Amino acid sequence: QELNGKVGMQVLPLVIKCGLGFDNFVVTALINLYVKCGELGYARRAFLEVDKPQLHAWTALMGGCAQQGKAR
């Protein structure tokens, strides 16, 4: 998981650079990736890249916060 986390941390800047940061599907996948890596800060940053987050992105972020013990 540590190797996946290191690789995962490099994904968001690449996605933004390629112009995919506004795609809800891509951002939701990134949020799930970061939550699984225990990186809620990165998950939140990915969430904020979307102009109008859809339900899936909200659910991924809130579920991730609950999983990490940060439900509030």
Secondary structure, 3 states (H helix, E strand, C coil): CHHHHHHHHCHHHHHHHCCCCCCHHHHHHHHHHHHHCCCHHHHHHHHHCCCCCCHHHHHHHHHHHHHCCCCC
